[in-house]
Amino acid sequence: MNFVPSRASAIENLNKFVENNLSDYSRLRNFDFGPKNRSNISCLSPYITHGIISELELIKKSLSKFSFLKNEKFIQEVLWRTYWKGWLELRPNVWTDYLNELKKIREDFKDNANYKNAIEGKTDIECFNQWVKELKENNYLHNHARMWFASIWIFTLDLPWQLGAEVFMKHLYDGDAAANTLGWRWVAGIQTQGKNYLASEWNIKKFTNNRFSNIKLNENAPSKISSKTYAASKLEFNNPQNFKEKNLLIFDNSLSFEISDFNNLKFKKIFLISNKNENRIIKLSEKLIKFKSKLIEDQKKRLEEKSINSEIIDLSEIQNINESSYGLYPTVGENLDFININDLKIEFLYRKLDQFSWQYCNKGFFNFKNYIPKIITTFN
């Protein structure tokens, strides 16, 4: 597992996957063969999360190799993140409530021995301990392992899902507020009320090729219960009608300006925004902070090659920019929280893919899935 923090590496990995491994994706994608063999999955999510490559790039590349029918499962998985983000955009209070709950639970569990053993990988469950080690060493876990991990955390170790979501956000190279928070809520059974995900011994053994023993789990736990419900807001994500020459702010979810919908517009200066732990409620690991910093530096280098005036600044320094600015929309998360809390006046620019897709995120993914052919037709 080696995620080189550059767009060049992301494109190289994409091309290799499509050429060599895409054909077997649907058949093999659920198998976790371990960190030394990831040929059955793309491992591109850390780059997608940071906007190094876009969902549309992946989809177009895959469709240049195989038909939609042969690619359907891969395309659905790519657009899961688009869906999760849209779902959260329509219900931003889910994220706010999560952070508020986390602050209290974190304090309640700071001396809890069960929690400490879990985050240190010192439980009685071999596979879970291995995934903790893998998460910290590689900053990545197979998607199926993430589901097993979360289920064991919640239903066998009996720990709050909010703390588990924090652990993932702290370490995962591809962690984002939407996919991570909503994924943990889904496993717990509060995202889709009453429908939890329970990891089982036979499922883990089958899809890890019997790599683990000593898998004694609580396989009959009921769903967690939440009294909170969240109705979808009727929000609109509109771009300015008349663009003016202003500064542009780019956050760590949009780090390939050259493939953005706005790369043909002229800006006075581009500011690349780095968000260190000082402004975060969830403190990221040193490796993750470094990964983000390297990706930002790589974007700056590419902008310089195109003679585009740019500068890397800290999130807190936005307040020192005297002129009004546009910002590539950072989506619900800690960057947007800082902007809102400090009442910073930024005019956001939304991706066409998000503007079109998020209207279909008011219900569950199976409803969204029906619109995927329409999304692809619109943008391909």
N, C-alpha and C positions, 0 to 999 in steps of 0.2 A: 504494500500500500504506500504509494508515493505520490502525493498531490502537489505537483510543481505549480507554484502560484503565478501562472502566466496564461494569457490567451493563446499563445502559440502551442503550449502544452495541451490546453483544453481542446483545441481544434485537432491536434494530432491524435489524442485519445478518442475523440468522436469518430474520426475517420477509421481508425483501427477497429473500433467496436462495430461500426456499421458494416465494414468490409468482412470482418472475420467472425463475429459473434451474434449479430442481430438475428440471423436466421433461426437460432436456437433459443432466442430470448423467451418466448411464450412457454416453451416446454421446460426450461431449466431455471427460470427467474426466481422461483421460491426456494431453491436450494442454497443453503449457506455452507459452502465448502471450506470456509475458514479464510483468514486474511491473506493467505499466500496464493489463493486461487479465486479470483473475482472475474474470471473470463465470461461467466454466465450473466453478468449484469454490466451496466455501462460505467458505473462509478463517476458519473458526470454531475451529480447533484451539488457538490460543493461549488462548481463553476456556475451552474444555473442559479443557485441562491444568490450569488454575488453579481449576476448579470454579465459574467464574463462571456458566456454564450447564452443565447435565448432559446426558449421553448420552440419557437418557430424554426430556428436553425436546425435543431435536432429533428423536428418533424419533417422538414423539407429534405434533409439529408437522408432520412430513413425512407422517404417516399421515392427518392431517386434510385433506391436499391430494390425495394419491394413494393407491392401494391398495398392499399389501405387495409384490405382484409387480412393480409399476412402481417401487417404492422399494427393492427388495431390495439392489441394489448400493450405494446410499447408506447404508443401514442397516448393511450389512456393514462398510463403511469406518469408520463411526462406532464400531462395536464392536471394531474391531481394537485400539484402545487399551485397552479393557477386557480383551481377551484377553491382550495383551502383559503388562499389569500382573499378571493372575492367574498367567500362566506364570512370571513372575519371583518372585512371592510364594511359589510352591511350590518355587522353586530360588534362594533369596536369595544363595547362595554364588557364583552367576554374577556378580552385581554386586560382591561383595567381591573376587573374583579379578580382575575387570576393573580395579578401582582399584589393586590391588597391582601388576598388570602395567603399568598406565599410569605409575606412579611410576618404575619402572625404565626403561621405554622412553623416557619424557620426558627423563630424564637422558642416555640414550644418544644421543638425536637433537637435543639442544639446539643443537649447532653444525652440524647437517647442512644443507648448502646446498639439497638437493632439497626437504627439509621446509620450509625458510624460504621458498623460491620458491612452494611450494604455498599456504601460509597467507597469502602476500602477493598471490596471484593473478598470479604472474609466470612461469607455465609456458609451454610452446609450444602449449597447447591452448586455443583461443579461448573455447569454451563454458565450460570449467572456470574460467577467469579471470573470466568474467562472473558465474558463480554465486558465486564468492568475494566479489566486489564486492556482489552482491545480498544475500548472507547478512549482510554487515556493515552494509549500509545499511538493509535492511528487516527484518532479524532473522527472515526467513522464506524458504523455498524451496518450490516446487511439489514434491509427493511424488515425481513421476517424476524431477525434477531431482535430488532427494536420492539416488535410486537410481543415477543416472548418475554423480553426484559421487562417491559412495562407491566405485563400481566403478572409476572412473578413478584415484582416490586409491590403492586397494589394488593393482590389477592393471596399470595403465599407469605410474603414478608410483612404484609399488613401495614404498609407505609402510605402516607398521603401522596396522591398522584402529583400534586403541585411540586413536591420536593424532587420527584423523579424527573419531571419536566425541566426543572432547574438544572439537574445534573446533565441532561442532554444538551441544553442550551449552553452550558458552560464549556462543553468539550466538542460538540459536533461541528465539523467544518461547514456542514450544510444546514445548520440550525436556523430556523426563522420563526418569528412569533406565531404565524398562522399554522404551518404544518406541524410544528412541535406541540403547541398548546392544544390544538384540536385533535391531534393524533392521540395524545394522552387522555383527553376527555373521552375519545371514542373507545379506547381500551377499557376505561373505567365504567363505561355504560351511561355516561351523562350527556355525551354528544348526541347519540341516538338513544333517547331515554329507555332504560330497561334492557338494552342490548349491549352487554359487555363482551369482551374478548378474553376467553380463558385459554391459556397455554396448557398443553397436555404433553405427557411424557412420550406418547407414541408419535405425535406430530413433530416434536423436537428431534427425536431419534431418526425419524424418516428423512427429514429435510436437512439433517446435518450428517447423513451417512453414518449414523451410529458413532459419532465422535465422542459422545458424552455418556457417562453412567451416573448413578446416584441422582436421578431426577424425580424427586418426590414432591409433588405440587398439590396445592388446593385446586382441584379441578371442578368443584361444585359451588363456588362462591357466587352469591347474588351480586347484581350490579350495584355500584355505588349510587347514592341518591342525592340529588340536588333540587332544592326548591325553586331555583332560579330558572326562568325561561327568558329567551331572547327573541323578540320578533325582528324580522329583517326590516331595516330602514329603507326608505325610498330615496336613496342618495343618487346624485348625478355626478359623474366624473368628467367635467368639461374642460377643455383647454381654452386659453385666451383666443379671442377672435382676431385681434390685431396684435401681432408680435412686435415688440420694441427691442432695441438693442440693449440688453441688460446683462448682468452677470448670470452665470449658471452654476447652481450647486449640484454636485453629484455625490450621492451617498453610497454606502457600501453594498447596495443591492443593484446598482446600475453601472458597473465598472467597465462598460465597453461603449463609450460615447459614439464610436464610429459605426456601430450597427443600430443605434437608437433611431427613433422616428424623427429626431430633431437634429440629426447630424448635418443637415443642409442649411441650418440657420446660423447666423453670425451672432456671437456673443462677445461682450467686452472682455470677459475673462472667465475661465472655468475654475471653480474652487472644488477640490476633491476633499470630502469631509471624512476625517478620521474620528471615530468615537471610541476613546479609551474608557477604561473602567470607572474613571471618576464620575462619569455622568450616567452610569448604568446601575439599575437595581440588581440585575443578575450579572455578577462579575464573571467575565470570560477567562478561560485558562490562558496562560502566557503563550502557549503554542497557537491558540486560535487568534489572539490579538496580533501575533506576528504574521500569521497567514493573511489576515485582512490587510495588514500594513503592506505586505509584499505585493498583494493584488492591486492596491491603490498606487503603489510605486510603478507597477507595470503599466497601469493605465496612463499615468503621467508620462512615462517614457514614450508610449504610443502617440500621445497628444503632441509631445515635443517633435516627434518625427514628422508630424503634419504641420509643424510651426504654429500650433495653437497655444496661446498664452494660458498657462495653468499654474496652480499653486495648491499644495497640500496644507490644509489647516485643521485644527481641532474643532470639534462640534461647538464648543463654547465660544470660539472666535467668530462665529457667524454674526454675533451681536455687534462686532466691530466693523462689519462691512456697511459703509454709510449709504451706499446706493441700493435701490430696490433690486431684488433678484428673482429669477425663476429657479425652480428646483425640480429635478427629476423626482417624481413622487417616491418617498421612501417606504410607503405602505405602513400599516399599523405595526408599531413596535417601538423600541426605545429611542430611535432617532426622531420619530414623529412626536413621541411624548415630550422630548426636550423642546421641540419647536412650539408645541401647544402650551406647555407650562410657562415658557418664557414669552409667549405671545409674539413670536417673531413673524414679521409680515413677508411671507414668501408665496409667490404665485406658482402653484404646482403644475407640472406637465405630466400628463398620463399617457402610458403606452396605448396604442390602438388595440392591441390584443386584450389588455385589461378592460378598456372601455367597452369592447364588444362582448367579452366573455363574462364579466362580472354580473351582467343582467340575468344570467342563467344560474347564479349561485344562491338564489333565495331559498332553494330547497336542498334535498340530499344529492349526493354525487350521482346516483343512478338516474336522477332526472337530468342533471348536467350532462351526463354521458350521451344522452339522446341528441344533444346539440353539437357534439364534437364534429360530426361530418360537416355541419354548417360552418363551424369555426374554421375548419381546414379549407373549405371551399372559399371562404371569404379572404383568407390570407395566403392561399397557395395558387 
